[in-house]
Amino acid sequence: MTGRQRRRAPPEREYVPGTLLDWRDSSHWSWEQLPCRYCGSPTHLRDSRGKPADKVCAEQALADQAAEAADAYEIGNP
């Protein structure tokens, strides 16, 4: 056995809609429609902080933030 090891390729950053958050909890619903904080369309849904957000918009924003953080980490480490 040699001392050399294969490097693994980094995992693919693939966003699959509907897989980041669990929206089944009743805390994500409000009877009052307010504009989504991301796209502005009326929504009954609320994010984890209680702010109006469509499910797809909130998950896309989280995926974008995670990708930005991963890119920043990769740039900082050679």
N, CA, C and O atoms as CSV, one atom per row, in Angstrom:
chain,resi,resn,atom,element,x,y,z
A,1,MET,N,N,0.839,-1.185,0.000
A,1,MET,CA,C,0.000,0.000,0.000
A,1,MET,C,C,0.886,1.251,0.000
A,1,MET,O,O,1.850,1.327,0.762
A,2,THR,N,N,0.578,2.180,-0.808
A,2,THR,CA,C,1.369,3.404,-0.901
A,2,THR,C,C,0.802,4.461,0.032
A,2,THR,O,O,-0.320,4.332,0.520
A,3,GLY,N,N,1.577,5.497,0.275
A,3,GLY,CA,C,1.156,6.584,1.146
A,3,GLY,C,C,0.290,7.617,0.441
A,3,GLY,O,O,-0.181,8.567,1.065
A,4,ARG,N,N,0.083,7.436,-0.844
A,4,ARG,CA,C,-0.715,8.405,-1.600
A,4,ARG,C,C,-2.193,8.051,-1.520
A,4,ARG,O,O,-2.583,6.885,-1.591
A,5,GLN,N,N,-2.988,9.076,-1.371
A,5,GLN,CA,C,-4.437,8.878,-1.350
A,5,GLN,C,C,-5.072,9.699,-2.455
A,5,GLN,O,O,-4.586,10.771,-2.816
A,6,ARG,N,N,-6.142,9.189,-2.973
A,6,ARG,CA,C,-6.885,9.927,-3.990
A,6,ARG,C,C,-7.679,11.047,-3.340
A,6,ARG,O,O,-8.238,10.896,-2.253
A,7,ARG,N,N,-7.711,12.155,-4.027
A,7,ARG,CA,C,-8.561,13.246,-3.569
A,7,ARG,C,C,-9.945,13.062,-4.154
A,7,ARG,O,O,-10.109,12.740,-5.331
A,8,ARG,N,N,-10.918,13.268,-3.321
A,8,ARG,CA,C,-12.295,13.181,-3.794
A,8,ARG,C,C,-12.720,14.508,-4.391
A,8,ARG,O,O,-12.284,15.575,-3.960
A,9,ALA,N,N,-13.565,14.417,-5.371
A,9,ALA,CA,C,-14.133,15.632,-5.968
A,9,ALA,C,C,-15.095,16.257,-4.964
A,9,ALA,O,O,-15.765,15.536,-4.223
A,10,PRO,N,N,-15.174,17.588,-4.928
A,10,PRO,CA,C,-16.120,18.218,-4.013
A,10,PRO,C,C,-17.543,17.841,-4.396
A,10,PRO,O,O,-17.830,17.587,-5.566
A,11,PRO,N,N,-18.438,17.803,-3.402
A,11,PRO,CA,C,-19.820,17.433,-3.720
A,11,PRO,C,C,-20.474,18.457,-4.629
A,11,PRO,O,O,-20.177,19.650,-4.565
A,12,GLU,N,N,-21.354,17.979,-5.463
A,12,GLU,CA,C,-22.090,18.868,-6.356
A,12,GLU,C,C,-23.022,19.755,-5.541
A,12,GLU,O,O,-23.663,19.293,-4.597
A,13,ARG,N,N,-23.094,21.021,-5.908
A,13,ARG,CA,C,-24.017,21.943,-5.250
A,13,ARG,C,C,-25.277,22.017,-6.084
A,13,ARG,O,O,-25.449,22.916,-6.907
A,14,GLU,N,N,-26.134,21.076,-5.861
A,14,GLU,CA,C,-27.347,21.028,-6.649
A,14,GLU,C,C,-28.536,21.352,-5.756
A,14,GLU,O,O,-28.761,20.691,-4.742
A,15,TYR,N,N,-29.282,22.354,-6.132
A,15,TYR,CA,C,-30.468,22.745,-5.388
A,15,TYR,C,C,-31.663,21.954,-5.889
A,15,TYR,O,O,-32.013,22.014,-7.068
A,16,VAL,N,N,-32.272,21.227,-5.000
A,16,VAL,CA,C,-33.482,20.484,-5.326
A,16,VAL,C,C,-34.630,21.158,-4.588
A,16,VAL,O,O,-34.671,21.112,-3.359
A,17,PRO,N,N,-35.567,21.782,-5.303
A,17,PRO,CA,C,-36.655,22.501,-4.648
A,17,PRO,C,C,-37.427,21.620,-3.675
A,17,PRO,O,O,-37.722,20.457,-3.951
A,18,GLY,N,N,-37.744,22.213,-2.530
A,18,GLY,CA,C,-38.548,21.514,-1.539
A,18,GLY,C,C,-37.785,20.624,-0.594
A,18,GLY,O,O,-38.397,19.862,0.155
A,19,THR,N,N,-36.452,20.692,-0.601
A,19,THR,CA,C,-35.680,19.784,0.242
A,19,THR,C,C,-34.939,20.469,1.386
A,19,THR,O,O,-34.338,19.787,2.216
A,20,LEU,N,N,-34.967,21.783,1.450
A,20,LEU,CA,C,-34.187,22.463,2.478
A,20,LEU,C,C,-34.939,22.690,3.783
A,20,LEU,O,O,-34.343,22.591,4.855
A,21,LEU,N,N,-36.206,22.985,3.720
A,21,LEU,CA,C,-36.973,23.311,4.907
A,21,LEU,C,C,-38.203,22.425,5.041
A,21,LEU,O,O,-38.738,21.928,4.051
A,22,ASP,N,N,-38.639,22.237,6.271
A,22,ASP,CA,C,-39.869,21.498,6.542
A,22,ASP,C,C,-40.970,22.515,6.810
A,22,ASP,O,O,-40.994,23.156,7.860
A,23,TRP,N,N,-41.871,22.655,5.863
A,23,TRP,CA,C,-42.919,23.667,5.939
A,23,TRP,C,C,-44.226,23.114,6.486
A,23,TRP,O,O,-45.243,23.806,6.427
A,24,ARG,N,N,-44.241,21.901,7.013
A,24,ARG,CA,C,-45.480,21.297,7.504
A,24,ARG,C,C,-45.934,21.883,8.837
A,24,ARG,O,O,-47.110,21.772,9.186
A,25,ASP,N,N,-45.037,22.496,9.579
A,25,ASP,CA,C,-45.384,23.066,10.881
A,25,ASP,C,C,-46.361,24.230,10.705
A,25,ASP,O,O,-46.224,25.016,9.768
A,26,SER,N,N,-47.335,24.343,11.589
A,26,SER,CA,C,-48.356,25.387,11.465
A,26,SER,C,C,-47.801,26.793,11.682
A,26,SER,O,O,-48.459,27.775,11.339
A,27,SER,N,N,-46.603,26.900,12.246
A,27,SER,CA,C,-46.019,28.228,12.454
A,27,SER,C,C,-45.652,28.907,11.136
A,27,SER,O,O,-45.372,30.106,11.116
A,28,HIS,N,N,-45.651,28.161,10.048
A,28,HIS,CA,C,-45.335,28.725,8.735
A,28,HIS,C,C,-46.568,29.246,8.006
A,28,HIS,O,O,-46.469,29.668,6.854
A,29,TRP,N,N,-47.721,29.223,8.658
A,29,TRP,CA,C,-48.967,29.641,8.019
A,29,TRP,C,C,-49.569,30.817,8.769
A,29,TRP,O,O,-49.517,30.872,9.998
A,30,SER,N,N,-50.138,31.751,8.032
A,30,SER,CA,C,-50.870,32.874,8.612
A,30,SER,C,C,-52.119,33.099,7.783
A,30,SER,O,O,-52.098,32.925,6.564
A,31,TRP,N,N,-53.199,33.483,8.432
A,31,TRP,CA,C,-54.433,33.772,7.708
A,31,TRP,C,C,-54.316,35.074,6.930
A,31,TRP,O,O,-55.048,35.296,5.965
A,32,GLU,N,N,-53.404,35.923,7.347
A,32,GLU,CA,C,-53.230,37.221,6.686
A,32,GLU,C,C,-52.228,37.096,5.536
A,32,GLU,O,O,-51.106,36.627,5.726
A,33,GLN,N,N,-52.647,37.517,4.355
A,33,GLN,CA,C,-51.732,37.516,3.212
A,33,GLN,C,C,-50.902,38.793,3.244
A,33,GLN,O,O,-51.435,39.895,3.377
A,34,LEU,N,N,-49.600,38.626,3.121
A,34,LEU,CA,C,-48.678,39.757,3.040
A,34,LEU,C,C,-47.738,39.518,1.862
A,34,LEU,O,O,-47.582,38.383,1.411
A,35,PRO,N,N,-47.109,40.592,1.360
A,35,PRO,CA,C,-46.179,40.398,0.230
A,35,PRO,C,C,-44.933,39.607,0.651
A,35,PRO,O,O,-44.362,39.838,1.717
A,36,CYS,N,N,-44.533,38.676,-0.208
A,36,CYS,CA,C,-43.315,37.898,0.018
A,36,CYS,C,C,-42.126,38.845,0.105
A,36,CYS,O,O,-42.024,39.786,-0.682
A,37,ARG,N,N,-41.243,38.608,1.038
A,37,ARG,CA,C,-40.083,39.492,1.209
A,37,ARG,C,C,-39.088,39.390,0.057
A,37,ARG,O,O,-38.216,40.248,-0.080
A,38,TYR,N,N,-39.206,38.357,-0.770
A,38,TYR,CA,C,-38.281,38.167,-1.880
A,38,TYR,C,C,-38.861,38.586,-3.232
A,38,TYR,O,O,-38.204,39.280,-4.008
A,39,CYS,N,N,-40.099,38.160,-3.507
A,39,CYS,CA,C,-40.656,38.438,-4.842
A,39,CYS,C,C,-41.825,39.420,-4.820
A,39,CYS,O,O,-42.206,39.947,-5.866
A,40,GLY,N,N,-42.395,39.671,-3.650
A,40,GLY,CA,C,-43.469,40.647,-3.543
A,40,GLY,C,C,-44.866,40.122,-3.798
A,40,GLY,O,O,-45.832,40.867,-3.630
A,41,SER,N,N,-45.010,38.864,-4.198
A,41,SER,CA,C,-46.354,38.331,-4.433
A,41,SER,C,C,-47.017,38.007,-3.091
A,41,SER,O,O,-46.325,37.667,-2.130
A,42,PRO,N,N,-48.347,38.109,-3.013
A,42,PRO,CA,C,-49.042,37.839,-1.750
A,42,PRO,C,C,-48.883,36.375,-1.328
A,42,PRO,O,O,-48.973,35.468,-2.155
A,43,THR,N,N,-48.648,36.160,-0.036
A,43,THR,CA,C,-48.471,34.800,0.469
A,43,THR,C,C,-49.007,34.679,1.888
A,43,THR,O,O,-48.981,35.637,2.661
A,44,HIS,N,N,-49.490,33.492,2.215
A,44,HIS,CA,C,-49.912,33.160,3.579
A,44,HIS,C,C,-48.744,32.564,4.367
A,44,HIS,O,O,-48.817,32.454,5.591
A,45,LEU,N,N,-47.686,32.186,3.686
A,45,LEU,CA,C,-46.574,31.492,4.320
A,45,LEU,C,C,-45.634,32.453,5.041
A,45,LEU,O,O,-45.492,33.615,4.658
A,46,ARG,N,N,-44.995,31.941,6.094
A,46,ARG,CA,C,-44.009,32.700,6.859
A,46,ARG,C,C,-42.743,31.871,6.987
A,46,ARG,O,O,-42.797,30.646,7.095
A,47,ASP,N,N,-41.597,32.555,6.975
A,47,ASP,CA,C,-40.334,31.836,7.134
A,47,ASP,C,C,-40.100,31.533,8.609
A,47,ASP,O,O,-40.978,31.780,9.437
A,48,SER,N,N,-38.933,31.005,8.945
A,48,SER,CA,C,-38.650,30.607,10.329
A,48,SER,C,C,-38.598,31.797,11.284
A,48,SER,O,O,-38.692,31.618,12.498
A,49,ARG,N,N,-38.453,32.993,10.755
A,49,ARG,CA,C,-38.451,34.195,11.599
A,49,ARG,C,C,-39.810,34.895,11.623
A,49,ARG,O,O,-39.950,35.971,12.205
A,50,GLY,N,N,-40.800,34.285,10.993
A,50,GLY,CA,C,-42.143,34.840,10.988
A,50,GLY,C,C,-42.394,35.898,9.931
A,50,GLY,O,O,-43.439,36.548,9.942
A,51,LYS,N,N,-41.456,36.080,9.022
A,51,LYS,CA,C,-41.625,37.073,7.959
A,51,LYS,C,C,-42.269,36.418,6.738
A,51,LYS,O,O,-42.007,35.249,6.453
A,52,PRO,N,N,-43.112,37.164,6.014
A,52,PRO,CA,C,-43.785,36.570,4.856
A,52,PRO,C,C,-42.793,36.167,3.769
A,52,PRO,O,O,-41.961,36.964,3.336
A,53,ALA,N,N,-42.901,34.909,3.339
A,53,ALA,CA,C,-41.994,34.394,2.308
A,53,ALA,C,C,-42.611,33.179,1.653
A,53,ALA,O,O,-43.073,32.263,2.333
A,54,ASP,N,N,-42.620,33.171,0.330
A,54,ASP,CA,C,-43.037,31.970,-0.391
A,54,ASP,C,C,-42.026,30.866,-0.113
A,54,ASP,O,O,-40.846,31.138,0.108
A,55,LYS,N,N,-42.485,29.634,-0.125
A,55,LYS,CA,C,-41.608,28.500,0.133
A,55,LYS,C,C,-40.455,28.446,-0.857
A,55,LYS,O,O,-39.296,28.309,-0.467
A,56,VAL,N,N,-40.778,28.553,-2.132
A,56,VAL,CA,C,-39.744,28.461,-3.163
A,56,VAL,C,C,-38.747,29.608,-3.037
A,56,VAL,O,O,-37.541,29.399,-3.172
A,57,CYS,N,N,-39.238,30.814,-2.780
A,57,CYS,CA,C,-38.350,31.971,-2.648
A,57,CYS,C,C,-37.414,31.809,-1.449
A,57,CYS,O,O,-36.213,32.058,-1.561
A,58,ALA,N,N,-37.958,31.393,-0.303
A,58,ALA,CA,C,-37.144,31.240,0.907
A,58,ALA,C,C,-36.092,30.155,0.719
A,58,ALA,O,O,-34.945,30.326,1.130
A,59,GLU,N,N,-36.471,29.046,0.107
A,59,GLU,CA,C,-35.499,27.974,-0.104
A,59,GLU,C,C,-34.421,28.375,-1.106
A,59,GLU,O,O,-33.261,27.994,-0.950
A,60,GLN,N,N,-34.788,29.132,-2.124
A,60,GLN,CA,C,-33.791,29.600,-3.085
A,60,GLN,C,C,-32.822,30.568,-2.414
A,60,GLN,O,O,-31.620,30.525,-2.677
A,61,ALA,N,N,-33.335,31.440,-1.551
A,61,ALA,CA,C,-32.474,32.379,-0.833
A,61,ALA,C,C,-31.493,31.628,0.068
A,61,ALA,O,O,-30.320,31.995,0.142
A,62,LEU,N,N,-31.962,30.577,0.755
A,62,LEU,CA,C,-31.060,29.781,1.594
A,62,LEU,C,C,-30.008,29.056,0.757
A,62,LEU,O,O,-28.840,28.988,1.141
A,63,ALA,N,N,-30.422,28.522,-0.372
A,63,ALA,CA,C,-29.474,27.835,-1.258
A,63,ALA,C,C,-28.422,28.817,-1.779
A,63,ALA,O,O,-27.241,28.478,-1.864
A,64,ASP,N,N,-28.848,30.027,-2.124
A,64,ASP,CA,C,-27.903,31.048,-2.594
A,64,ASP,C,C,-26.918,31.433,-1.495
A,64,ASP,O,O,-25.723,31.583,-1.752
A,65,GLN,N,N,-27.422,31.594,-0.266
A,65,GLN,CA,C,-26.550,31.944,0.857
A,65,GLN,C,C,-25.539,30.835,1.125
A,65,GLN,O,O,-24.366,31.108,1.377
A,66,ALA,N,N,-25.994,29.586,1.070
A,66,ALA,CA,C,-25.089,28.459,1.298
A,66,ALA,C,C,-24.014,28.393,0.215
A,66,ALA,O,O,-22.853,28.111,0.510
A,67,ALA,N,N,-24.394,28.648,-1.023
A,67,ALA,CA,C,-23.426,28.623,-2.126
A,67,ALA,C,C,-22.409,29.748,-1.974
A,67,ALA,O,O,-21.221,29.549,-2.229
A,68,GLU,N,N,-22.869,30.931,-1.559
A,68,GLU,CA,C,-21.954,32.054,-1.354
A,68,GLU,C,C,-20.973,31.745,-0.226
A,68,GLU,O,O,-19.785,32.052,-0.331
A,69,ALA,N,N,-21.467,31.141,0.845
A,69,ALA,CA,C,-20.592,30.794,1.966
A,69,ALA,C,C,-19.566,29.747,1.549
A,69,ALA,O,O,-18.395,29.830,1.922
A,70,ALA,N,N,-20.014,28.758,0.771
A,70,ALA,CA,C,-19.083,27.721,0.304
A,70,ALA,C,C,-18.029,28.312,-0.611
A,70,ALA,O,O,-16.856,27.946,-0.531
A,71,ASP,N,N,-18.441,29.224,-1.483
A,71,ASP,CA,C,-17.472,29.881,-2.374
A,71,ASP,C,C,-16.468,30.703,-1.582
A,71,ASP,O,O,-15.276,30.691,-1.888
A,72,ALA,N,N,-16.937,31.414,-0.570
A,72,ALA,CA,C,-16.034,32.219,0.262
A,72,ALA,C,C,-15.062,31.327,1.001
A,72,ALA,O,O,-13.894,31.684,1.151
A,73,TYR,N,N,-15.510,30.183,1.463
A,73,TYR,CA,C,-14.645,29.254,2.175
A,73,TYR,C,C,-13.590,28.681,1.236
A,73,TYR,O,O,-12.422,28.566,1.609
A,74,GLU,N,N,-13.993,28.321,0.025
A,74,GLU,CA,C,-13.057,27.757,-0.935
A,74,GLU,C,C,-12.006,28.769,-1.363
A,74,GLU,O,O,-10.851,28.404,-1.581
A,75,ILE,N,N,-12.389,30.031,-1.487
A,75,ILE,CA,C,-11.441,31.067,-1.889
A,75,ILE,C,C,-10.402,31.268,-0.786
A,75,ILE,O,O,-9.223,31.479,-1.071
A,76,GLY,N,N,-10.838,31.203,0.468
A,76,GLY,CA,C,-9.942,31.433,1.588
A,76,GLY,C,C,-8.986,30.298,1.852
A,76,GLY,O,O,-7.956,30.502,2.495
A,77,ASN,N,N,-9.297,29.096,1.372
A,77,ASN,CA,C,-8.446,27.918,1.604
A,77,ASN,C,C,-7.842,27.452,0.288
A,77,ASN,O,O,-8.571,27.151,-0.657
A,78,PRO,N,N,-6.525,27.390,0.218
A,78,PRO,CA,C,-5.887,26.929,-1.029
A,78,PRO,C,C,-6.071,25.452,-1.256
A,78,PRO,O,O,-5.594,24.918,-2.257
